[in-house]
Amino acid sequence: MESTVAEFWKVVLIPAPTPRWSGGRHIDRRDQYAERGVGQRNRPTCSSPPRSSSPRPSPAHRGGARRAWLGALVAAALASTALTGPAVAASAAQNGDGNGNGSVAAAGRAGHHATQQQLDAAVSDGVPGGLAQVTDRDGVWNGAAGVADRTTGRERLPRDTYRIASLTKTFVATVLLQLEAEGRLDLDDTVESRLPGVVRGSGHDGRTVTVRQLLNHTSGIFNYNSDPEFRQKVAGDGFLTYRYNTWQPEQLIALAMSHPPYFAPGTDFHYSNTNYILAGMIVERVTGRPYGTEIERRILRPLKLRATSAPGTDVRMPHPSGRAYSKLLSPDPAAEIHDVTELNPTVAGASGSMISNSADLQRFYRALLRGELLPAEQLTEMMDTVDVGAGAPSGYGYGLGLLRQQLPCGVEIWGHGGDTRGSQSAVAMTRDGSHSIAFNFNADWAGDTEKVVTAEFCG
């Protein structure tokens, strides 16, 4: 993440535009509360989570923060390996309308050459294929390297969909913040008040955890993915046996409750997918509908995100899409590469099951940051970040399903990242939404997403 770019790359942040909260949502909260007969709400008093200026976490918890950054926030560098199998196709870049309808151009159009180089470097490191789309004041740029399918040699296409893993969290957090704006819940409600008896066991106590602490990962709740036996089942050698299994949220929560919490709620940061399994359950409890249905009706339809879905139990990928590849946690550079495209997304649920493409993702995050999905109060709460700990490089903060990063060149970006079997994805965007990138690697053992982000914004 080293950079020596000039001072003019720094972004001057501007106030958020007046929220429009599109898609048929109420523009004036007071009118909505009047319709419901709700007056001024009295927020319950609760302990505030640690802000970005708080002391660094203790050494005992630094590993968790580091894993959070590497594995989920921007899906950072994994071990480099040599690709075994068919030769990788040469890199290519396209300009166009974001749907692959533009003319083919030389790889690395002026301003994106460094980004294209990082896609090429990922393929050299062993990733079968990389795909990126950038939107800025000059228009849309599409870059690609390698292949979408190791068997057929088909190249990656701008419209390809892919599993976005933990980027799902931003969608779920947005729904919960909309529900708060509607007066149907409060971020400082306890989890116990919304899901009675669910967060109990091994020292966990839902009476001391708030909804806010779920969304910014300060709850201390154990990450169910970190259970060694479960991890081998769903990501290691057991994947080939269990890939089509349906996992109920209650199963995943019970697994987390069998382990002690990381710390007392509100005292530290530890990235835990369990937090968002619980958040999805709260959405369903409040609305009477699954989190995926609420995401569709509140976000996907209003924004016309037709390539984005919460697939439920469907193991297939929509068209167009490539394949996804994994070495199933093997540390052996010569390990067999498996096609892991088909899997039951309930293994991640509300923490990471969604599918999208690069154009849709940029549209969503841009609408979010520009106030089209949330009133100003809720957007401010979403962007109120906590320190992610000494295990991560400086300049990072985590809000409510939203990551902030200060790049080495001074540019501040917002977004999220995620990794799952055979897929690493990230979205990064300036605060005003004028410059953004969304990209994906179709492998989980190689490729450095952090370098892609830095290359695009710092050159």
C-alpha positions as CSV (number, residue, x, y, z in Angstrom):
1,M,0.0,0.0,0.0
2,E,2.9,2.4,-0.6
3,S,2.3,5.4,-2.7
4,T,4.1,8.6,-3.6
5,V,1.3,10.3,-5.7
6,A,0.9,14.0,-5.8
7,E,-1.1,16.1,-3.3
8,F,-3.9,16.8,-5.9
9,W,-5.1,13.2,-5.6
10,K,-6.5,14.0,-2.2
11,V,-10.3,14.2,-2.1
12,V,-12.0,17.2,-0.5
13,L,-15.1,15.8,1.2
14,I,-18.4,17.6,0.7
15,P,-21.5,17.5,2.9
16,A,-24.0,14.8,1.9
17,P,-26.6,16.0,-0.5
18,T,-30.1,16.6,0.7
19,P,-31.5,13.0,1.1
20,R,-34.0,12.0,-1.5
21,W,-34.7,8.5,-0.2
22,S,-36.0,7.2,-3.5
23,G,-38.1,4.2,-4.4
24,G,-41.4,5.3,-2.9
25,R,-40.0,5.8,0.6
26,H,-41.2,8.7,2.7
27,I,-39.2,11.9,2.2
28,D,-40.2,13.7,5.4
29,R,-39.9,11.5,8.5
30,R,-42.2,13.8,10.4
31,D,-45.1,13.0,8.0
32,Q,-44.4,9.3,8.4
33,Y,-44.4,9.5,12.1
34,A,-47.6,11.6,12.1
35,E,-49.3,9.0,10.0
36,R,-48.3,6.3,12.5
37,G,-49.2,8.5,15.5
38,V,-45.6,8.5,16.6
39,G,-44.2,11.6,18.4
40,Q,-40.6,12.4,19.3
41,R,-38.9,9.2,20.3
42,N,-37.0,8.9,23.5
43,R,-33.9,6.9,22.8
44,P,-32.8,4.5,25.5
45,T,-29.5,5.2,27.2
46,C,-26.7,2.7,26.3
47,S,-23.0,2.5,26.3
48,S,-21.4,4.0,23.2
49,P,-19.2,1.7,21.1
50,P,-15.5,2.7,20.7
51,R,-15.0,5.4,18.1
52,S,-12.1,5.7,15.8
53,S,-10.2,7.8,18.3
54,S,-10.4,5.2,21.0
55,P,-7.4,3.3,22.2
56,R,-6.2,0.4,20.2
57,P,-7.6,-3.1,21.1
58,S,-5.6,-5.3,23.3
59,P,-3.2,-7.8,21.7
60,A,-5.6,-10.6,22.5
61,H,-8.0,-9.2,20.0
62,R,-5.7,-7.9,17.3
63,G,-5.7,-11.1,15.3
64,G,-9.5,-10.9,15.0
65,A,-9.3,-7.3,13.7
66,R,-6.6,-8.3,11.2
67,R,-8.6,-11.3,10.0
68,A,-11.6,-9.1,9.6
69,W,-9.7,-6.7,7.3
70,L,-8.0,-9.5,5.4
71,G,-10.9,-11.7,5.0
72,A,-14.0,-9.6,4.8
73,L,-13.6,-5.8,4.7
74,V,-11.6,-5.4,1.5
75,A,-10.7,-9.1,1.1
76,A,-7.0,-8.4,1.2
77,A,-3.9,-10.2,0.1
78,L,-3.8,-14.0,0.1
79,A,-0.8,-16.3,-0.5
80,S,0.4,-16.1,-4.0
81,T,0.5,-19.4,-5.9
82,A,1.1,-20.6,-9.5
83,L,-2.0,-21.5,-11.5
84,T,-2.1,-25.1,-12.5
85,G,-4.2,-26.0,-15.6
86,P,-4.9,-24.2,-18.8
87,A,-3.0,-21.1,-19.8
88,V,-4.5,-17.8,-18.7
89,A,-5.7,-15.5,-21.5
90,A,-4.1,-12.1,-22.1
91,S,-5.6,-9.1,-20.3
92,A,-8.1,-6.8,-21.9
93,A,-9.9,-3.6,-21.2
94,Q,-13.1,-2.0,-22.5
95,N,-14.7,1.3,-22.5
96,G,-18.5,1.6,-22.7
97,D,-21.7,2.0,-20.9
98,G,-21.0,-0.4,-18.1
99,N,-22.8,-3.3,-19.7
100,G,-20.1,-4.3,-22.0
101,N,-21.5,-2.5,-25.0
102,G,-18.6,-0.1,-25.6
103,S,-15.7,-0.4,-28.0
104,V,-12.7,-2.4,-27.1
105,A,-9.8,-0.2,-26.2
106,A,-6.1,-0.6,-25.3
107,A,-5.6,-2.1,-21.9
108,G,-5.2,0.5,-19.3
109,R,-6.8,3.6,-20.7
110,A,-5.1,6.8,-19.4
111,G,-5.9,7.0,-15.7
112,H,-6.5,3.3,-15.1
113,H,-3.2,1.8,-16.3
114,A,-2.1,1.1,-12.7
115,T,-5.5,-0.7,-12.0
116,Q,-5.1,-2.8,-15.1
117,Q,-1.5,-3.7,-14.0
118,Q,-2.9,-5.0,-10.7
119,L,-5.5,-7.1,-12.4
120,D,-2.7,-8.6,-14.5
121,A,-0.6,-9.1,-11.4
122,A,-3.4,-11.0,-9.7
123,V,-3.5,-13.4,-12.7
124,S,0.3,-13.8,-12.5
125,D,-0.2,-14.7,-8.8
126,G,-2.6,-17.5,-9.7
127,V,-6.0,-16.0,-9.9
128,P,-7.8,-17.4,-13.0
129,G,-9.5,-14.1,-13.8
130,G,-10.0,-10.6,-12.6
131,L,-12.7,-8.1,-13.5
132,A,-13.1,-4.4,-12.6
133,Q,-15.3,-1.5,-13.5
134,V,-14.5,2.1,-12.8
135,T,-16.9,5.1,-13.0
136,D,-15.5,8.6,-12.8
137,R,-16.0,12.0,-14.5
138,D,-14.6,10.6,-17.7
139,G,-17.2,7.8,-17.9
140,V,-17.1,4.1,-17.4
141,W,-13.9,2.0,-17.8
142,N,-14.0,-1.9,-17.8
143,G,-10.8,-3.8,-17.2
144,A,-10.3,-7.6,-17.2
145,A,-7.5,-10.1,-17.0
146,G,-7.4,-13.9,-17.3
147,V,-10.4,-16.1,-17.8
148,A,-13.9,-16.6,-16.4
149,D,-13.8,-20.3,-17.2
150,R,-10.6,-22.4,-17.0
151,T,-12.2,-25.1,-19.1
152,T,-13.6,-23.1,-22.0
153,G,-11.2,-20.2,-21.8
154,R,-14.1,-17.7,-21.9
155,E,-12.9,-14.2,-20.9
156,R,-14.5,-12.3,-18.1
157,L,-17.2,-9.8,-19.3
158,P,-18.2,-6.5,-17.8
159,R,-21.8,-7.7,-17.1
160,D,-20.7,-10.9,-15.3
161,T,-22.4,-11.5,-12.0
162,Y,-20.5,-12.9,-9.0
163,R,-21.0,-13.7,-5.3
164,I,-20.4,-10.5,-3.4
165,A,-20.0,-12.2,0.1
166,S,-19.8,-9.6,2.9
167,L,-20.9,-6.7,0.7
168,T,-24.3,-8.1,1.6
169,K,-23.8,-6.5,5.0
170,T,-24.2,-3.0,3.6
171,F,-27.6,-4.0,2.1
172,V,-28.8,-5.5,5.4
173,A,-27.6,-2.5,7.4
174,T,-29.4,-0.1,5.1
175,V,-32.7,-2.0,5.6
176,L,-32.3,-1.8,9.4
177,L,-31.5,1.9,9.2
178,Q,-34.6,2.4,7.1
179,L,-36.7,0.6,9.7
180,E,-35.2,2.9,12.3
181,A,-36.2,5.9,10.2
182,E,-39.7,4.5,10.1
183,G,-39.8,4.3,13.9
184,R,-40.1,0.5,13.9
185,L,-36.9,-0.1,15.8
186,D,-34.0,1.8,17.4
187,L,-30.3,1.1,16.9
188,D,-29.9,1.1,20.7
189,D,-32.6,-1.6,21.2
190,T,-31.1,-4.7,22.8
191,V,-30.9,-7.9,20.8
192,E,-32.9,-9.6,23.5
193,S,-35.8,-7.2,23.0
194,R,-36.0,-8.2,19.3
195,L,-34.9,-11.8,19.5
196,P,-35.8,-13.1,23.0
197,G,-33.6,-15.9,24.2
198,V,-31.6,-16.2,21.0
199,V,-28.2,-14.8,22.2
200,R,-27.6,-16.9,25.3
201,G,-24.9,-19.3,26.2
202,S,-21.2,-19.6,27.0
203,G,-21.2,-16.0,28.4
204,H,-23.3,-14.4,25.6
205,D,-26.2,-12.3,26.8
206,G,-28.5,-10.5,24.3
207,R,-29.6,-8.2,27.1
208,T,-26.3,-6.4,26.9
209,V,-25.9,-6.3,23.1
210,T,-27.5,-3.6,21.0
211,V,-28.5,-3.6,17.3
212,R,-25.9,-0.9,16.7
213,Q,-23.2,-3.2,18.1
214,L,-24.2,-6.0,15.7
215,L,-23.9,-3.7,12.8
216,N,-20.5,-2.2,13.7
217,H,-19.0,-5.5,15.0
218,T,-18.5,-4.3,18.6
219,S,-20.9,-6.9,20.1
220,G,-18.1,-9.4,21.0
221,I,-20.3,-12.2,19.7
222,F,-18.3,-15.2,18.4
223,N,-17.9,-15.6,14.6
224,Y,-19.6,-18.9,13.7
225,N,-17.2,-19.2,10.7
226,S,-14.3,-19.5,13.1
227,D,-15.5,-22.8,14.5
228,P,-12.7,-25.2,13.2
229,E,-15.0,-28.1,12.4
230,F,-17.6,-25.9,10.7
231,R,-14.9,-24.2,8.7
232,Q,-13.5,-27.4,7.4
233,K,-17.1,-28.5,6.4
234,V,-17.9,-25.4,4.4
235,A,-14.6,-24.2,3.2
236,G,-12.1,-27.0,3.5
237,D,-12.1,-30.7,2.4
238,G,-15.7,-31.1,3.5
239,F,-17.0,-28.5,1.1
240,L,-17.5,-31.1,-1.7
241,T,-19.7,-33.0,0.7
242,Y,-21.6,-30.2,2.3
243,R,-21.8,-27.6,-0.5
244,Y,-25.5,-28.2,-1.1
245,N,-26.6,-28.3,2.5
246,T,-29.2,-25.7,3.7
247,W,-28.2,-24.0,6.9
248,Q,-30.8,-22.4,9.1
249,P,-29.9,-19.1,10.8
250,E,-30.8,-20.8,14.1
251,Q,-28.1,-23.4,13.4
252,L,-25.5,-20.8,12.8
253,I,-26.4,-18.9,15.9
254,A,-26.3,-22.0,18.1
255,L,-22.9,-22.8,16.8
256,A,-21.7,-19.3,17.8
257,M,-23.3,-19.6,21.2
258,S,-21.3,-22.8,21.9
259,H,-18.1,-20.6,22.1
260,P,-17.4,-17.7,24.5
261,P,-17.7,-14.1,23.4
262,Y,-14.5,-12.2,22.4
263,F,-15.1,-9.4,24.9
264,A,-17.8,-7.5,26.7
265,P,-20.2,-5.7,24.3
266,G,-19.1,-2.2,23.2
267,T,-15.5,-2.5,24.5
268,D,-13.7,-3.6,21.4
269,F,-14.0,-4.5,17.7
270,H,-14.0,-8.0,16.2
271,Y,-15.5,-8.8,12.8
272,S,-18.1,-11.5,13.2
273,N,-20.5,-12.8,10.6
274,T,-22.8,-13.9,13.4
275,N,-23.7,-10.3,13.9
276,Y,-25.3,-10.1,10.5
277,I,-27.1,-13.4,10.8
278,L,-28.7,-11.9,13.8
279,A,-29.4,-8.6,11.9
280,G,-31.2,-10.6,9.2
281,M,-33.3,-12.3,11.8
282,I,-34.2,-9.0,13.3
283,V,-35.3,-7.7,9.9
284,E,-37.6,-10.7,9.5
285,R,-39.0,-10.3,13.1
286,V,-39.8,-6.6,12.6
287,T,-41.2,-6.8,9.1
288,G,-42.6,-10.3,8.9
289,R,-40.6,-10.9,5.7
290,P,-37.2,-12.5,5.1
291,Y,-34.2,-10.1,4.8
292,G,-33.9,-10.9,1.1
293,T,-37.4,-9.8,0.4
294,E,-37.0,-6.6,2.2
295,I,-33.7,-5.9,0.3
296,E,-35.5,-6.5,-2.9
297,R,-38.5,-4.3,-2.2
298,R,-36.6,-1.4,-0.5
299,I,-33.4,-1.3,-2.5
300,L,-33.2,-3.5,-5.6
301,R,-36.5,-2.5,-7.2
302,P,-36.3,1.2,-6.5
303,L,-32.8,1.4,-7.9
304,K,-33.5,-1.0,-10.7
305,L,-30.6,-3.3,-9.7
306,R,-31.6,-6.1,-12.0
307,A,-28.4,-8.1,-11.7
308,T,-28.5,-8.2,-7.9
309,S,-30.3,-10.8,-5.9
310,A,-30.5,-12.5,-2.5
311,P,-30.7,-16.1,-3.8
312,G,-32.1,-17.9,-0.8
313,T,-31.3,-21.6,-1.2
314,D,-30.6,-21.5,-5.0
315,V,-27.2,-23.0,-5.6
316,R,-26.9,-21.7,-9.2
317,M,-25.4,-18.5,-10.6
318,P,-27.5,-16.3,-12.9
319,H,-26.3,-15.5,-16.5
320,P,-24.0,-14.1,-17.4
321,S,-21.4,-15.3,-15.0
322,G,-18.1,-17.2,-15.0
323,R,-16.9,-19.9,-12.7
324,A,-15.4,-19.7,-9.2
325,Y,-12.4,-21.6,-8.0
326,S,-10.8,-22.7,-4.7
327,K,-8.1,-24.8,-3.2
328,L,-10.3,-25.5,-0.2
329,L,-7.9,-24.0,2.4
330,S,-5.0,-26.1,1.3
331,P,-1.6,-24.4,1.9
332,D,0.0,-26.5,-0.8
333,P,0.9,-24.3,-3.8
334,A,0.3,-27.4,-6.0
335,A,-3.0,-28.2,-4.5
336,E,-5.9,-29.2,-6.8
337,I,-8.1,-26.3,-7.9
338,H,-11.8,-27.0,-7.5
339,D,-14.7,-25.5,-9.3
340,V,-16.9,-24.2,-6.4
341,T,-19.3,-22.1,-8.4
342,E,-22.4,-24.0,-7.1
343,L,-23.0,-23.7,-3.4
344,N,-26.0,-23.2,-1.1
345,P,-25.8,-19.5,0.0
346,T,-27.5,-20.1,3.3
347,V,-24.1,-20.9,4.7
348,A,-23.6,-17.1,4.7
349,G,-27.2,-15.9,4.8
350,A,-27.6,-12.3,5.8
351,S,-23.9,-12.0,6.4
352,G,-22.9,-12.7,2.8
353,S,-25.2,-14.6,0.4
354,M,-25.9,-12.0,-2.3
355,I,-25.0,-11.9,-6.0
356,S,-24.4,-8.8,-8.1
357,N,-22.3,-7.3,-10.8
358,S,-19.9,-4.3,-10.9
359,A,-22.4,-1.8,-12.4
360,D,-25.1,-2.6,-9.9
361,L,-22.8,-2.4,-6.9
362,Q,-21.5,1.0,-7.8
363,R,-25.1,2.2,-8.4
364,F,-26.1,1.0,-4.9
365,Y,-23.2,2.5,-3.0
366,R,-23.4,5.7,-4.9
367,A,-27.1,6.0,-4.1
368,L,-26.4,5.2,-0.5
369,L,-23.7,7.8,0.0
370,R,-25.7,10.5,-1.8
371,G,-28.7,10.1,0.5
372,E,-31.1,8.3,-1.9
373,L,-31.7,5.4,0.4
374,L,-31.5,6.9,3.9
375,P,-32.5,10.1,5.7
376,A,-29.6,12.3,6.8
377,E,-29.8,11.2,10.4
378,Q,-29.5,7.5,9.5
379,L,-26.8,8.0,7.0
380,T,-24.8,9.9,9.6
381,E,-25.2,7.0,12.0
382,M,-24.1,4.6,9.3
383,M,-20.9,6.6,8.6
384,D,-20.0,7.0,12.3
385,T,-17.0,4.7,12.4
386,V,-15.2,2.7,15.1
387,D,-11.6,1.8,15.2
388,V,-10.9,-1.6,13.7
389,G,-7.8,-2.1,15.7
390,A,-4.0,-2.2,15.6
391,G,-4.0,-5.4,13.5
392,A,-5.1,-3.4,10.4
393,P,-3.1,-0.7,8.7
394,S,-3.8,2.9,9.8
395,G,-6.6,4.9,8.2
396,Y,-9.5,2.4,8.6
397,G,-12.8,2.7,10.4
398,Y,-15.9,0.6,10.3
399,G,-19.4,2.1,10.5
400,L,-22.7,0.3,10.2
401,G,-22.0,-2.1,7.4
402,L,-19.7,0.4,5.8
403,L,-16.0,0.7,5.7
404,R,-14.0,3.9,5.6
405,Q,-10.3,4.0,4.4
406,Q,-7.8,6.7,4.2
407,L,-5.4,5.7,1.4
408,P,-1.7,6.5,1.6
409,C,-2.1,9.2,-1.0
410,G,-4.7,11.0,1.1
411,V,-7.8,10.0,-0.7
412,E,-10.7,8.9,1.6
413,I,-12.9,6.1,0.3
414,W,-16.0,4.3,1.5
415,G,-17.3,0.8,0.6
416,H,-16.9,-2.8,1.6
417,G,-15.2,-6.0,0.6
418,G,-15.9,-9.7,0.9
419,D,-14.6,-13.1,0.2
420,T,-16.3,-16.5,0.0
421,R,-15.5,-19.8,-1.7
422,G,-14.0,-19.0,-5.0
423,S,-14.7,-15.2,-5.0
424,Q,-13.1,-12.0,-3.7
425,S,-15.0,-8.7,-4.3
426,A,-14.8,-5.1,-3.2
427,V,-16.3,-1.7,-3.9
428,A,-14.6,1.6,-3.1
429,M,-15.9,5.1,-3.7
430,T,-15.2,8.7,-2.9
431,R,-17.6,10.3,-0.4
432,D,-19.4,12.3,-3.2
433,G,-19.7,9.2,-5.4
434,S,-17.8,10.8,-8.3
435,H,-15.1,8.1,-8.5
436,S,-15.8,4.5,-7.8
437,I,-14.5,0.9,-8.5
438,A,-16.1,-2.5,-8.1
439,F,-14.1,-5.6,-8.9
440,N,-13.9,-9.3,-8.4
441,F,-11.3,-12.2,-8.5
442,N,-12.7,-15.6,-9.2
443,A,-10.4,-17.3,-6.7
444,D,-9.9,-17.3,-3.0
445,W,-6.3,-18.2,-2.6
446,A,-4.4,-15.4,-4.5
447,G,-4.8,-11.8,-5.6
448,D,-4.4,-8.6,-3.6
449,T,-7.6,-6.5,-3.6
450,E,-6.0,-3.8,-1.5
451,K,-3.5,-3.1,-4.2
452,V,-6.3,-2.8,-6.8
453,V,-8.0,-0.1,-4.7
454,T,-4.8,1.8,-4.1
455,A,-3.8,1.6,-7.7
456,E,-7.2,3.1,-8.9
457,F,-7.3,6.0,-6.5
458,C,-3.6,6.7,-6.0
459,G,-2.1,5.6,-9.4
